[in-house]
Amino acid sequence: MRPVRTLAEALGAGALVLDGGLSNQLEAQGCDLSDALWSARLLADGPEQIEAAHTAYVRAGARVLITSSYQATFEGFARRGTGREEAAQLLGRSVELARRAAEAVEEEVWVAASVGPYGAMLADGSEYRGRYGLSVGALEGFHRPRIDVLAGAAPDVLALETVPDVEEAEALLRAAEGCGVPVWLSYTVAGGRTRAGQDLAEAFAVAAGNDQVVAVGVNCCDPVETEAAVELAVAVTGKPAVVYPNSGERWDARARGWRGDTAFDPARAVAWAGAGARLVGGCCRVGPKTIAALADALSAEDDAGTGTG
């Protein structure tokens, strides 16, 4: 159902469960995601599949749904022959599909409109490197039109996610300023630093004092990175943390496939919440069954009276 509280109000009451990876659930439903637009292609070619994937996560216990707009950009759609008016409609559709899926349960479900990094549009793994050689102003100019359209579709929050470096974080926050929708900011990290190798405390600090930002943290990273990052995000910004790592497998951009073993333990969500995370879920290769286990772990902790859920 559509929430009656703002997301910030809900975060003040305890942790909320995010969904998991949209792409892996779509693949489990039989969708072909080999296109450069990835899951965003289905906004035009298979919106019912996106809604079904969202619904699977809601039924698993997710109370925040991240839209299918991560790789949806005007530039990416243009390469496919889609004009700006139609592209804007598809961006808006991403929010609509998540809203419809939220109706599958009677509990409040919030919609986070995904704003992926510039590197996602390139579809070459650049979001795991950052530092594209563009100025903050140029990156702001790239992100602003999409943010304006997504904000106009009235999501509950914008997910400025999988951000690889401080420059792009600054650009995203500038592009979102004045859009009328709160945001969360989440970096993708490795070795305790941004993917571009920058100090993580300095990276989180760009959101400190920004009232539009309701949570700060990490996503699309190894689960082993998460707890320390959550603690640091809370310490630096004084804001709730957001955390949704990958399964622990690693993406091989050249081979376009996943390598390694899973390391995602749903029980660790309790420790993340204890460290200050209030938006907790999974990213790539984390599916509905794992989200259901994560939701159960947080619910059990809440029932025990710890106040994390």
C-alpha positions in Angstrom: 0.0 0.0 0.0 1.0 3.6 -0.4 2.8 4.8 2.8 1.1 7.2 5.2 4.4 8.3 6.8 7.3 9.9 5.1 10.4 7.7 4.7 12.3 9.9 7.2 9.5 9.3 9.7 9.6 5.6 9.2 13.4 5.5 9.5 13.1 7.2 12.9 11.0 4.2 14.1 13.4 1.5 13.0 15.0 -0.4 10.2 13.1 -1.0 6.9 13.8 -3.9 4.6 14.9 -3.0 1.0 14.5 -5.4 -1.9 17.3 -7.3 -3.6 18.7 -7.4 -7.1 16.1 -6.6 -9.7 18.2 -8.1 -12.6 18.6 -11.5 -11.0 14.9 -11.8 -10.3 14.1 -10.8 -13.9 16.5 -13.4 -15.1 14.9 -16.0 -12.8 11.6 -15.1 -14.5 13.2 -15.9 -17.9 14.0 -12.4 -19.1 16.9 -11.7 -21.5 19.0 -8.8 -20.1 21.8 -8.9 -22.6 20.8 -5.6 -24.1 23.0 -2.5 -23.1 19.9 -1.1 -21.3 19.9 -4.1 -19.1 16.6 -4.3 -17.0 15.6 -0.8 -18.2 14.8 -2.3 -21.7 11.8 -4.1 -20.1 10.2 -0.7 -19.3 9.3 -0.7 -22.9 9.3 -4.4 -23.9 8.0 -6.1 -20.7 6.7 -3.9 -18.0 4.7 -6.7 -16.6 7.9 -8.6 -15.8 9.2 -5.6 -13.8 6.0 -5.4 -11.8 6.2 -9.1 -11.2 9.8 -8.9 -9.9 8.8 -6.0 -7.6 5.9 -8.0 -6.4 8.1 -11.0 -5.6 10.2 -8.8 -3.3 7.2 -7.2 -1.6 5.8 -10.6 -0.8 9.2 -11.6 0.5 9.1 -8.8 3.1 10.6 -5.8 1.3 9.1 -2.5 2.4 11.2 -0.3 0.1 11.2 -1.0 -3.7 14.0 0.4 -5.9 12.8 1.1 -9.4 14.1 -0.2 -12.7 15.6 3.2 -13.7 19.2 2.5 -12.7 20.4 2.2 -16.3 17.5 4.2 -17.8 18.9 7.4 -19.3 17.9 9.7 -22.1 21.3 8.9 -23.8 20.9 5.2 -23.4 17.3 5.2 -24.8 18.4 7.5 -27.7 20.9 4.8 -28.8 17.9 2.5 -29.1 16.0 5.0 -31.2 13.8 6.2 -28.3 13.0 9.9 -28.3 13.1 12.1 -25.3 9.3 12.3 -24.8 9.0 8.5 -24.8 12.1 8.1 -22.6 10.6 10.4 -20.1 7.4 8.3 -20.1 9.4 5.2 -19.5 11.2 6.7 -16.6 7.9 7.7 -15.1 6.6 4.2 -15.7 9.4 2.8 -13.5 7.9 4.5 -10.5 4.3 3.5 -11.5 5.3 -0.2 -11.7 6.8 -0.2 -8.3 3.7 1.6 -6.9 1.4 -1.1 -8.4 3.5 -3.9 -6.9 3.3 -2.2 -3.5 -0.5 -2.9 -3.6 0.3 -6.6 -3.1 0.5 -6.1 0.7 -1.4 -4.1 3.3 1.8 -2.7 5.0 3.3 0.6 3.9 5.7 0.2 1.0 8.0 3.1 -0.1 9.3 3.6 -3.6 12.9 4.6 -4.3 13.5 5.9 -7.8 16.9 4.6 -8.8 19.4 7.1 -10.2 22.5 5.1 -11.3 25.9 6.6 -12.0 27.1 7.9 -15.3 29.1 4.7 -15.8 25.9 2.6 -15.8 24.9 4.4 -19.0 28.2 3.4 -20.6 27.4 -0.3 -19.9 31.1 -1.2 -19.6 31.6 -1.5 -15.9 32.8 2.1 -15.5 30.7 2.5 -12.3 33.2 0.2 -10.6 36.0 2.6 -11.5 34.6 6.1 -11.5 36.7 9.2 -12.4 35.3 9.4 -15.9 37.3 12.5 -16.8 34.2 14.7 -16.6 33.9 17.7 -14.4 31.3 17.9 -11.5 29.4 20.4 -13.6 29.3 18.1 -16.6 28.1 15.2 -14.5 25.4 17.4 -12.9 24.2 18.3 -16.4 24.0 14.6 -17.3 22.0 13.7 -14.2 19.7 16.6 -13.8 17.2 15.9 -16.6 16.6 12.3 -15.4 16.3 13.4 -11.8 13.7 16.0 -12.7 11.6 13.5 -14.6 11.9 10.8 -11.8 11.1 13.4 -9.1 8.0 14.4 -11.2 6.7 10.9 -10.9 6.5 11.4 -7.2 8.6 8.6 -5.6 9.1 8.6 -1.9 12.9 9.0 -2.3 15.6 9.1 -4.9 18.2 6.4 -4.6 21.5 8.0 -5.7 23.2 4.7 -5.8 26.3 2.8 -6.8 28.3 6.0 -6.8 32.0 5.3 -7.4 33.6 8.6 -6.5 33.2 11.8 -4.6 32.9 14.0 -7.7 29.9 12.1 -8.9 28.3 12.2 -5.5 28.7 16.0 -5.4 27.2 16.2 -8.9 24.2 14.1 -8.0 23.5 16.1 -4.9 23.6 19.3 -6.8 21.4 17.9 -9.6 18.8 16.7 -7.0 18.8 20.1 -5.1 15.4 21.6 -5.2 13.6 18.7 -6.9 11.2 18.3 -3.9 12.1 14.7 -3.2 14.4 13.4 -0.4 17.4 11.3 -1.4 19.7 8.7 -0.1 23.3 8.5 -1.2 25.1 5.2 -1.4 28.6 4.5 -2.7 30.0 1.3 -4.1 33.3 0.6 -2.3 36.2 -1.8 -2.2 39.0 -2.1 0.4 37.4 0.5 2.7 37.5 3.2 0.1 35.4 4.4 -2.8 35.8 2.5 -6.0 38.0 5.4 -7.2 40.2 4.9 -4.2 39.1 7.9 -2.2 38.9 8.2 1.6 35.5 6.9 2.6 35.0 9.3 5.5 35.6 12.2 3.1 33.2 10.7 0.7 30.4 10.4 3.3 31.1 14.0 4.4 29.7 15.5 1.2 26.2 14.6 2.6 26.7 15.8 6.1 24.5 18.8 6.9 22.4 18.3 3.7 18.8 18.1 5.0 17.6 16.6 1.7 19.7 13.4 2.4 17.8 11.0 4.6 20.4 8.2 4.6 24.0 7.6 3.6 25.8 4.3 3.0 27.0 1.7 0.6 25.6 -0.7 -2.0 26.8 -3.0 -4.8 29.8 -4.1 -2.8 31.2 -7.2 -1.0 29.3 -8.0 2.2 32.5 -7.9 4.1 32.8 -4.2 3.5 29.4 -3.3 5.0 29.5 -3.1 8.8 32.5 -0.8 9.0 31.1 1.4 6.3 27.8 1.7 8.1 29.5 2.7 11.3 31.6 5.3 9.5 28.6 6.7 7.6 26.7 7.2 10.8 29.7 8.7 12.6 30.6 11.1 9.8 27.0 12.3 8.9 24.9 11.7 12.0 22.3 10.3 9.6 20.7 6.8 9.3 22.7 4.4 7.1 21.6 2.5 4.0 23.3 -0.8 3.2 22.6 -3.3 0.4 25.6 -5.3 -0.7 25.9 -7.9 -3.5 25.9 -11.6 -2.8 29.7 -11.6 -2.6 30.2 -12.8 -6.2 32.1 -10.5 -8.5 31.0 -9.1 -11.8 33.4 -9.7 -14.8 32.5 -6.8 -17.1 34.5 -8.2 -20.0 32.9 -11.6 -19.8 29.6 -10.2 -18.6 29.2 -12.8 -16.0 29.5 -13.4 -12.2 32.5 -15.1 -10.6 33.2 -16.5 -7.1 31.0 -17.7 -4.2 28.2 -16.0 -2.3 29.1 -14.5 1.1 25.8 -12.8 1.9 24.5 -13.8 5.3 21.0 -12.5 6.1 21.7 -12.8 9.8 24.3 -10.0 9.5 21.4 -7.6 8.9 21.0 -7.5 12.7 24.5 -6.2 13.1 24.1 -3.7 10.3 20.9 -2.4 12.0 22.7 -2.3 15.3 25.4 -0.2 13.8 22.9 2.4 12.6 21.5 1.0 9.3 17.9 1.8 8.8 17.6 0.8 5.2 18.8 -2.8 4.8 18.7 -5.1 1.8 20.6 -6.7 -1.0 21.9 -5.8 -4.4 23.1 -8.0 -7.3 22.5 -11.7 -7.0 20.5 -11.3 -3.8 17.0 -12.7 -4.5 13.6 -12.9 -2.7 14.4 -15.9 -0.6 17.4 -14.1 0.9 15.4 -10.9 1.4 12.7 -13.0 3.2 15.4 -14.5 5.5 16.8 -11.0 6.1 13.3 -9.7 7.0 12.8 -12.6 9.4 16.1 -11.9 11.1 15.2 -8.2 11.6 11.7 -9.0 12.7 13.0 -11.6 15.3 15.4 -9.0 16.7 12.6 -6.4 16.9 10.4 -8.9 18.7 13.2 -9.5 21.1 12.9 -5.9 22.1 16.2 -4.5 20.7 14.5 -1.7 18.7 16.3 -2.4 15.5 13.3 -3.4 13.4 
